[in-house]
Amino acid sequence: MVWIIWLIFFVVCTVTISAIMFGSNVWFARPVQISGPYEFAMIAARYYIPVTTILFPVAVGSFPHILVKNEKRDDNEQ
């Protein structure tokens, strides 16, 4: 369930960022021009936040395993 929610969030964020950055070029049929590495880095940096959100579903998925691994056992406490 967490992966589905994350996927929806990721797609919405990525589409929104792309629409904001390249929407007018597509609407007015102009080519997208990236004039150098700095401009490419500025575009790539905007996609950085949605990509880093993959840590959330990974953490939620591994949480039950961590709980079982670190469960306190009563038989050792006598």
C-alpha positions as CSV (number, residue, x, y, z in Angstrom):
1,M,0.0,0.0,0.0
2,V,2.9,2.4,0.8
3,W,4.5,1.7,-2.5
4,I,1.2,2.6,-4.4
5,I,0.9,5.9,-2.5
6,W,4.5,6.7,-3.1
7,L,4.2,5.9,-6.8
8,I,1.2,8.2,-7.1
9,F,3.1,11.0,-5.3
10,F,6.2,10.4,-7.4
11,V,4.3,10.5,-10.7
12,V,2.3,13.6,-9.7
13,C,5.5,15.5,-8.6
14,T,7.4,14.5,-11.7
15,V,4.6,15.4,-14.1
16,T,4.1,18.7,-12.3
17,I,7.8,19.6,-12.4
18,S,8.0,18.7,-16.1
19,A,4.9,20.7,-16.9
20,I,6.2,23.8,-15.1
21,M,9.6,23.5,-16.8
22,F,8.7,22.4,-20.3
23,G,5.0,23.2,-20.6
24,S,5.3,26.4,-22.5
25,N,7.8,24.9,-25.0
26,V,5.3,22.1,-25.7
27,W,2.3,24.4,-25.9
28,F,4.0,26.8,-28.3
29,A,5.9,24.1,-30.2
30,R,9.3,25.4,-29.4
31,P,12.3,23.0,-28.9
32,V,13.7,22.6,-25.5
33,Q,17.2,24.0,-25.4
34,I,19.7,23.3,-22.6
35,S,22.6,25.6,-23.2
36,G,25.2,24.0,-20.9
37,P,26.0,21.8,-18.0
38,Y,24.9,24.4,-15.4
39,E,21.4,24.7,-16.9
40,F,21.2,20.9,-17.1
41,A,22.2,20.7,-13.4
42,M,19.5,23.2,-12.5
43,I,16.9,21.2,-14.3
44,A,18.1,17.9,-12.8
45,A,18.2,19.4,-9.3
46,R,14.4,19.9,-9.4
47,Y,13.9,16.2,-9.9
48,Y,16.1,15.4,-6.9
49,I,13.4,15.7,-4.2
50,P,10.9,13.2,-5.8
51,V,13.8,10.7,-6.3
52,T,14.9,10.9,-2.7
53,T,11.4,10.2,-1.4
54,I,12.0,6.5,-2.3
55,L,13.6,6.2,1.2
56,F,10.2,6.5,2.8
57,P,8.6,3.3,1.4
58,V,11.8,1.4,1.9
59,A,11.9,2.5,5.5
60,V,8.3,1.6,6.1
61,G,8.8,-1.8,4.4
62,S,11.8,-2.7,6.6
63,F,10.2,-1.5,9.8
64,P,8.4,-4.8,10.7
65,H,11.7,-6.7,10.1
66,I,13.6,-4.3,12.4
67,L,10.8,-4.8,15.1
68,V,11.1,-8.6,14.9
69,K,14.9,-8.5,15.0
70,N,15.0,-6.2,18.1
71,E,12.0,-7.6,19.9
72,K,12.6,-7.9,23.6
73,R,12.2,-11.5,24.8
74,D,11.0,-12.3,28.4
75,D,12.7,-15.6,28.7
76,N,16.1,-14.0,28.9
77,E,15.1,-11.7,31.7
78,Q,15.0,-13.8,34.9
